């Protein structure tokens, strides 16, 4: 087996932690695993085998990694120098226990999972058998389409390892894939994952809710030649919201809290009350979501007491 190349370097150049070309196995060929496989192959590693069960995964493996064999999980694990476990968070611990019980992972194997919520503790059953544990999580959403590969190459990766050699290997692998490695302490993995979920998943909910309200607001006769409002994605409501939402996101990331605008930031209780009445007529759950986010915004900007009292009424 080819071992990762970690040399001591010198005082001027520092260590060279770059892994040698590795024989890579992937479990499973989902959106993330197949994207990892392509990125690692482009970096010169050899993805020899992939575990894929569903028809969709098999198709994705054959399309994205045509030179890789589709094999049972145990065979993939037994022949890997770098084993990527790209299964859902809820399945990871069980997979690790199963591989450890089967004794198929050889000592010295680099075992890396792609879970955001977990560090290396979840890999303990394999670490105890001599594997080198890594957590390499791309802070990116994946769709299963070609854009995944470009997004992976420009993403940050939260990495956690058991020691500095592990961190060096994980850092090198991420850089080879075109990403930016970011060190996340084991005890902070849950907080790290919660922050990413809050900033991405909940953003989708806010946008989809806003689009639904816009569709209702735009319902009825339009201008001459104007596209009719319907429930299909990419329509008039989305085009109306897109520049505003994109600018708000960009401003928030570049300017922080000072990017906040609108009636809550101004302390305009009358406008917010009117918003709540209009939204409540459309969908009471949407109105309550607006209320909760408005209250959090008002607390952030230390808004007018009357506005905060209005927003706290139904807590």
The 8 nearest C-alpha neighbors of each residue, nearest first, counted from 0:
[[1, 2, 80, 22, 21, 79, 107, 108],
 [2, 0, 3, 21, 19, 80, 20, 22],
 [1, 3, 0, 4, 19, 18, 80, 107],
 [4, 2, 18, 19, 5, 1, 17, 168],
 [3, 5, 18, 19, 17, 2, 16, 6],
 [6, 4, 16, 15, 3, 17, 7, 18],
 [5, 7, 15, 8, 14, 4, 16, 17],
 [6, 8, 14, 9, 15, 5, 13, 16],
 [9, 7, 14, 13, 6, 15, 12, 10],
 [10, 8, 13, 11, 12, 7, 14, 6],
 [9, 11, 13, 12, 8, 14, 7, 15],
 [12, 10, 9, 13, 8, 14, 7, 15],
 [11, 13, 9, 10, 8, 14, 15, 7],
 [14, 12, 8, 9, 10, 11, 15, 7],
 [15, 13, 8, 7, 6, 16, 12, 9],
 [14, 16, 6, 17, 5, 8, 13, 7],
 [17, 15, 5, 167, 168, 14, 4, 18],
 [16, 18, 171, 15, 4, 5, 19, 168],
 [19, 17, 3, 4, 16, 168, 20, 171],
 [18, 20, 3, 4, 21, 17, 2, 1],
 [21, 19, 44, 43, 18, 22, 45, 1],
 [22, 20, 44, 23, 80, 19, 45, 81],
 [21, 23, 45, 80, 79, 46, 81, 44],
 [24, 22, 46, 81, 79, 45, 82, 21],
 [23, 25, 82, 48, 79, 75, 49, 46],
 [24, 26, 83, 49, 27, 82, 84, 50],
 [27, 25, 84, 50, 85, 49, 83, 28],
 [26, 28, 50, 51, 85, 25, 29, 32],
 [29, 27, 33, 32, 56, 51, 60, 26],
 [30, 28, 32, 31, 27, 56, 33, 85],
 [29, 31, 143, 33, 32, 141, 34, 28],
 [32, 30, 34, 29, 33, 35, 85, 141],
 [33, 31, 28, 85, 35, 29, 34, 30],
 [32, 34, 28, 36, 35, 31, 30, 29],
 [33, 35, 31, 37, 36, 32, 148, 38],
 [36, 34, 32, 38, 33, 37, 39, 31],
 [35, 37, 33, 39, 34, 38, 40, 32],
 [36, 38, 40, 34, 39, 35, 41, 33],
 [37, 39, 35, 41, 176, 36, 40, 34],
 [40, 38, 42, 36, 41, 37, 44, 35],
 [41, 39, 44, 43, 37, 42, 38, 45],
 [40, 42, 38, 39, 43, 37, 44, 176],
 [41, 43, 39, 40, 175, 44, 38, 176],
 [44, 42, 40, 41, 20, 39, 45, 21],
 [43, 45, 40, 20, 21, 39, 42, 22],
 [46, 44, 22, 40, 47, 23, 21, 43],
 [47, 45, 23, 48, 24, 67, 22, 36],
 [46, 48, 67, 45, 23, 24, 68, 22],
 [49, 47, 68, 67, 24, 75, 69, 46],
 [48, 50, 25, 69, 24, 70, 26, 68],
 [51, 49, 26, 27, 70, 72, 71, 69],
 [52, 50, 57, 56, 28, 27, 49, 53],
 [51, 53, 56, 57, 54, 50, 27, 55],
 [52, 54, 56, 55, 57, 51, 58, 28],
 [53, 55, 57, 56, 58, 52, 51, 59],
 [54, 56, 58, 53, 57, 59, 29, 52],
 [57, 55, 59, 53, 28, 51, 58, 54],
 [56, 58, 54, 60, 51, 59, 55, 61],
 [59, 57, 55, 61, 56, 60, 62, 54],
 [58, 60, 56, 62, 57, 61, 63, 55],
 [61, 59, 57, 64, 63, 62, 58, 28],
 [62, 60, 65, 58, 64, 59, 63, 57],
 [63, 61, 59, 60, 65, 64, 58, 57],
 [62, 64, 60, 61, 59, 65, 33, 37],
 [63, 65, 60, 61, 67, 66, 62, 37],
 [64, 66, 61, 67, 62, 63, 60, 68],
 [67, 65, 64, 68, 47, 61, 46, 48],
 [68, 66, 47, 48, 64, 65, 46, 49],
 [67, 69, 48, 70, 49, 47, 66, 65],
 [70, 68, 49, 50, 48, 51, 67, 71],
 [69, 71, 50, 49, 68, 48, 75, 74],
 [72, 70, 74, 73, 50, 75, 69, 51],
 [71, 73, 75, 50, 74, 76, 70, 26],
 [72, 74, 76, 75, 71, 77, 103, 98],
 [75, 73, 77, 76, 71, 72, 70, 78],
 [74, 76, 72, 24, 73, 77, 48, 78],
 [77, 75, 73, 74, 79, 104, 78, 72],
 [76, 78, 103, 74, 104, 75, 79, 73],
 [79, 77, 76, 75, 74, 80, 24, 22],
 [80, 78, 24, 81, 23, 76, 82, 22],
 [79, 81, 108, 22, 21, 23, 109, 82],
 [82, 80, 109, 23, 79, 110, 108, 22],
 [81, 83, 110, 24, 79, 23, 25, 109],
 [82, 84, 25, 111, 112, 85, 26, 110],
 [85, 83, 112, 26, 86, 111, 25, 82],
 [86, 84, 32, 113, 27, 26, 112, 83],
 [85, 87, 84, 27, 91, 90, 88, 26],
 [88, 86, 90, 89, 91, 85, 114, 113],
 [89, 87, 91, 90, 114, 86, 116, 117],
 [88, 90, 87, 91, 92, 86, 93, 114],
 [91, 89, 87, 88, 93, 92, 94, 86],
 [90, 92, 94, 88, 93, 89, 86, 95],
 [93, 91, 95, 94, 90, 121, 96, 89],
 [94, 92, 96, 95, 91, 90, 97, 89],
 [95, 93, 97, 91, 92, 96, 98, 90],
 [94, 96, 92, 98, 97, 93, 99, 91],
 [97, 95, 99, 93, 94, 98, 100, 92],
 [96, 98, 94, 100, 95, 99, 93, 101],
 [99, 97, 101, 95, 100, 96, 94, 102],
 [98, 100, 96, 102, 97, 101, 125, 124],
 [101, 99, 97, 102, 98, 96, 103, 124],
 [100, 102, 98, 99, 103, 97, 73, 104],
 [103, 101, 99, 100, 104, 98, 105, 128],
 [102, 104, 77, 101, 76, 105, 73, 98],
 [105, 103, 77, 76, 102, 106, 108, 98],
 [104, 106, 108, 103, 107, 77, 130, 129],
 [107, 105, 129, 130, 108, 128, 104, 131],
 [106, 108, 130, 129, 131, 105, 109, 80],
 [109, 107, 130, 80, 106, 105, 81, 131],
 [108, 110, 81, 131, 130, 80, 82, 132],
 [111, 109, 82, 132, 131, 81, 108, 133],
 [110, 112, 133, 83, 134, 132, 84, 82],
 [111, 113, 84, 134, 83, 114, 85, 135],
 [112, 114, 136, 135, 85, 134, 115, 84],
 [115, 113, 116, 117, 88, 136, 112, 134],
 [114, 116, 136, 192, 117, 113, 188, 157],
 [115, 117, 189, 192, 188, 114, 118, 88],
 [118, 116, 115, 114, 188, 121, 119, 189],
 [117, 119, 185, 134, 120, 159, 188, 121],
 [118, 120, 122, 121, 132, 134, 133, 160],
 [121, 119, 123, 122, 118, 117, 185, 132],
 [120, 122, 119, 123, 92, 117, 118, 95],
 [121, 123, 120, 119, 125, 124, 126, 132],
 [122, 124, 126, 120, 125, 121, 127, 119],
 [125, 123, 127, 126, 122, 99, 96, 95],
 [126, 124, 128, 127, 123, 99, 130, 122],
 [127, 125, 130, 123, 129, 128, 124, 131],
 [126, 128, 125, 124, 129, 123, 130, 122],
 [129, 127, 125, 126, 130, 106, 124, 99],
 [130, 128, 106, 126, 127, 107, 131, 125],
 [131, 129, 126, 108, 107, 106, 125, 109],
 [130, 132, 109, 110, 126, 108, 107, 129],
 [133, 131, 110, 119, 111, 130, 126, 109],
 [134, 132, 111, 160, 119, 159, 110, 135],
 [133, 135, 159, 112, 158, 111, 118, 119],
 [136, 134, 158, 113, 157, 112, 156, 133],
 [135, 137, 113, 157, 156, 115, 114, 138],
 [138, 136, 156, 139, 155, 154, 157, 135],
 [139, 137, 156, 155, 136, 154, 157, 140],
 [138, 140, 137, 154, 141, 151, 150, 155],
 [139, 141, 142, 138, 147, 137, 150, 199],
 [140, 142, 147, 143, 30, 139, 31, 144],
 [141, 143, 144, 147, 30, 140, 146, 145],
 [144, 142, 30, 141, 147, 145, 29, 31],
 [143, 145, 142, 146, 147, 141, 30, 148],
 [144, 146, 147, 148, 143, 149, 142, 34],
 [145, 147, 149, 148, 144, 150, 142, 143],
 [148, 146, 150, 145, 149, 141, 144, 151],
 [147, 149, 151, 146, 150, 34, 145, 152],
 [148, 150, 152, 146, 151, 147, 153, 145],
 [151, 149, 147, 153, 152, 148, 154, 146],
 [150, 152, 148, 154, 153, 149, 147, 178],
 [153, 151, 177, 178, 149, 150, 154, 176],
 [154, 152, 150, 178, 151, 177, 149, 155],
 [155, 153, 178, 151, 152, 150, 138, 139],
 [154, 156, 179, 178, 138, 180, 137, 181],
 [157, 155, 137, 180, 136, 138, 181, 179],
 [156, 158, 181, 136, 183, 182, 135, 180],
 [159, 157, 135, 182, 134, 183, 181, 156],
 [160, 158, 134, 183, 118, 133, 182, 184],
 [161, 159, 133, 165, 166, 162, 119, 132],
 [160, 162, 165, 132, 119, 159, 163, 133],
 [163, 161, 165, 164, 160, 166, 167, 159],
 [162, 164, 166, 165, 167, 161, 160, 168],
 [165, 163, 167, 166, 162, 168, 16, 5],
 [164, 166, 168, 160, 162, 163, 167, 169],
 [165, 167, 163, 169, 160, 164, 168, 170],
 [168, 166, 164, 170, 165, 16, 169, 171],
 [167, 169, 165, 171, 170, 166, 16, 172],
 [170, 168, 166, 172, 171, 167, 165, 173],
 [171, 169, 167, 173, 168, 172, 180, 166],
 [170, 172, 174, 168, 17, 169, 173, 175],
 [173, 171, 175, 169, 174, 170, 168, 176],
 [174, 172, 176, 178, 170, 175, 171, 180],
 [173, 175, 177, 171, 178, 176, 172, 179],
 [174, 176, 172, 173, 177, 42, 171, 178],
 [177, 175, 173, 38, 174, 178, 152, 39],
 [176, 178, 152, 174, 175, 153, 173, 179],
 [179, 177, 152, 154, 174, 173, 153, 155],
 [178, 180, 155, 156, 174, 154, 173, 181],
 [181, 179, 156, 170, 155, 173, 157, 178],
 [182, 180, 157, 156, 158, 183, 179, 155],
 [181, 183, 158, 157, 159, 184, 180, 166],
 [184, 182, 159, 158, 157, 181, 185, 188],
 [185, 183, 187, 186, 159, 182, 188, 118],
 [184, 186, 118, 187, 188, 159, 183, 119],
 [185, 187, 184, 188, 189, 118, 183, 190],
 [188, 186, 184, 190, 185, 189, 191, 183],
 [187, 189, 191, 190, 116, 185, 186, 117],
 [190, 188, 116, 192, 191, 187, 193, 117],
 [191, 189, 193, 187, 192, 188, 194, 116],
 [190, 192, 188, 194, 189, 193, 187, 195],
 [191, 193, 189, 116, 195, 190, 115, 194],
 [194, 192, 190, 196, 195, 191, 197, 189],
 [195, 193, 197, 191, 192, 196, 190, 198],
 [194, 196, 198, 192, 197, 193, 199, 191],
 [197, 195, 193, 200, 199, 194, 198, 192],
 [198, 196, 194, 201, 195, 199, 200, 193],
 [199, 197, 195, 196, 202, 194, 201, 200],
 [198, 200, 202, 196, 201, 197, 195, 203],
 [201, 199, 196, 203, 202, 197, 198, 204],
 [202, 200, 204, 203, 197, 199, 198, 205],
 [201, 203, 199, 205, 200, 204, 198, 206],
 [202, 204, 206, 201, 200, 205, 207, 199],
 [205, 203, 201, 207, 202, 206, 208, 200],
 [204, 206, 202, 208, 203, 207, 209, 201],
 [207, 205, 209, 203, 208, 204, 210, 202],
 [206, 208, 210, 204, 209, 205, 203, 211],
 [209, 207, 211, 205, 210, 206, 204, 212],
 [210, 208, 206, 212, 211, 207, 205, 213],
 [209, 211, 213, 207, 208, 212, 236, 206],
 [212, 210, 208, 214, 209, 213, 207, 215],
 [213, 211, 209, 215, 210, 214, 216, 208],
 [212, 214, 216, 210, 215, 211, 236, 217],
 [213, 215, 211, 217, 212, 216, 236, 218],
 [214, 216, 212, 218, 213, 217, 211, 281],
 [215, 217, 213, 214, 218, 212, 219, 211],
 [218, 216, 214, 215, 213, 219, 228, 236],
 [219, 217, 215, 216, 214, 228, 220, 221],
 [220, 218, 221, 217, 228, 227, 216, 215],
 [221, 219, 222, 218, 227, 217, 223, 225],
 [222, 220, 225, 219, 223, 227, 226, 217],
 [223, 221, 225, 224, 220, 226, 227, 219],
 [222, 224, 225, 221, 226, 220, 227, 219],
 [223, 225, 222, 226, 221, 227, 220, 228],
 [224, 226, 222, 223, 221, 227, 235, 228],
 [227, 225, 228, 224, 235, 221, 234, 222],
 [226, 228, 229, 225, 221, 235, 220, 218],
 [227, 229, 235, 218, 214, 226, 217, 234],
 [228, 230, 231, 227, 234, 214, 235, 218],
 [229, 231, 232, 228, 214, 234, 211, 233],
 [230, 232, 229, 234, 233, 228, 235, 237],
 [233, 231, 234, 230, 237, 229, 236, 235],
 [232, 234, 237, 231, 238, 235, 236, 230],
 [235, 233, 237, 232, 236, 231, 238, 228],
 [234, 236, 238, 237, 239, 228, 226, 233],
 [237, 235, 239, 238, 234, 213, 210, 214],
 [238, 236, 240, 239, 234, 235, 233, 241],
 [239, 237, 235, 241, 236, 240, 234, 233],
 [238, 240, 236, 237, 241, 235, 242, 243],
 [239, 241, 237, 243, 238, 242, 244, 236],
 [240, 242, 244, 238, 243, 237, 239, 245],
 [243, 241, 245, 244, 240, 246, 239, 238],
 [242, 244, 246, 245, 240, 241, 247, 239],
 [243, 245, 247, 241, 246, 242, 240, 248],
 [246, 244, 242, 248, 247, 243, 241, 249],
 [245, 247, 249, 243, 244, 248, 250, 242],
 [246, 248, 244, 250, 245, 249, 251, 243],
 [249, 247, 251, 245, 246, 250, 244, 252],
 [248, 250, 246, 252, 247, 251, 245, 253],
 [251, 249, 247, 253, 254, 248, 258, 252],
 [250, 252, 255, 248, 254, 258, 249, 253],
 [253, 251, 249, 250, 255, 254, 248, 247],
 [254, 252, 250, 251, 255, 249, 258, 248],
 [255, 253, 251, 250, 258, 252, 257, 256],
 [256, 254, 251, 257, 252, 258, 253, 250],
 [255, 257, 258, 259, 251, 254, 299, 300],
 [256, 258, 259, 255, 254, 251, 260, 250],
 [259, 257, 256, 251, 250, 254, 255, 260],
 [260, 258, 257, 256, 264, 261, 251, 247],
 [261, 259, 264, 258, 262, 265, 263, 257],
 [260, 262, 264, 263, 265, 259, 267, 266],
 [261, 263, 267, 265, 264, 266, 270, 271],
 [262, 264, 266, 265, 261, 297, 267, 293],
 [263, 265, 260, 262, 266, 261, 259, 300],
 [266, 264, 262, 263, 267, 261, 260, 302],
 [267, 265, 263, 303, 264, 302, 268, 262],
 [268, 266, 262, 265, 269, 270, 263, 271],
 [267, 269, 306, 271, 270, 266, 272, 305],
 [268, 270, 272, 271, 267, 273, 306, 274],
 [271, 269, 273, 272, 268, 267, 274, 262],
 [270, 272, 274, 268, 273, 269, 275, 267],
 [273, 271, 275, 269, 274, 270, 268, 276],
 [274, 272, 270, 276, 271, 275, 277, 269],
 [275, 273, 271, 277, 272, 276, 278, 270],
 [274, 276, 272, 278, 273, 277, 286, 279],
 [275, 277, 279, 273, 274, 278, 272, 280],
 [278, 276, 274, 280, 279, 275, 273, 281],
 [279, 277, 286, 281, 275, 280, 276, 282],
 [278, 280, 283, 286, 276, 282, 281, 277],
 [281, 279, 278, 277, 282, 276, 283, 286],
 [280, 282, 278, 279, 277, 283, 212, 215],
 [283, 281, 279, 285, 284, 280, 278, 286],
 [282, 284, 279, 286, 285, 287, 278, 281],
 [285, 283, 287, 286, 282, 288, 279, 289],
 [284, 286, 288, 282, 283, 287, 289, 278],
 [287, 285, 283, 278, 289, 279, 284, 288],
 [286, 288, 290, 284, 289, 285, 291, 283],
 [287, 289, 285, 291, 290, 286, 292, 284],
 [290, 288, 286, 292, 287, 291, 293, 285],
 [289, 291, 287, 293, 288, 292, 310, 294],
 [292, 290, 294, 288, 293, 289, 287, 295],
 [291, 293, 295, 289, 294, 290, 296, 288],
 [294, 292, 296, 290, 295, 291, 289, 297],
 [295, 293, 297, 291, 296, 292, 310, 290],
 [294, 296, 292, 298, 293, 297, 299, 291],
 [297, 295, 293, 299, 294, 298, 292, 300],
 [298, 296, 302, 294, 300, 299, 295, 301],
 [299, 297, 301, 295, 296, 300, 294, 302],
 [300, 298, 296, 297, 301, 295, 302, 256],
 [299, 301, 302, 297, 298, 296, 264, 256],
 [302, 300, 298, 299, 297, 303, 304, 296],
 [301, 303, 297, 300, 266, 298, 304, 264],
 [302, 304, 266, 306, 305, 307, 301, 297],
 [303, 305, 307, 306, 308, 302, 301, 309],
 [306, 304, 308, 303, 307, 309, 268, 266],
 [307, 305, 268, 309, 308, 303, 304, 310],
 [306, 308, 310, 304, 309, 305, 311, 294],
 [307, 309, 305, 311, 306, 310, 304, 312],
 [310, 308, 306, 307, 312, 311, 305, 268],
 [309, 311, 307, 308, 312, 294, 290, 306],
 [310, 312, 308, 314, 309, 313, 307, 294],
 [313, 311, 309, 310, 314, 308, 307, 290],
 [314, 312, 311, 310, 309, 287, 290, 291],
 [313, 311, 312, 310, 291, 290, 287, 294]]
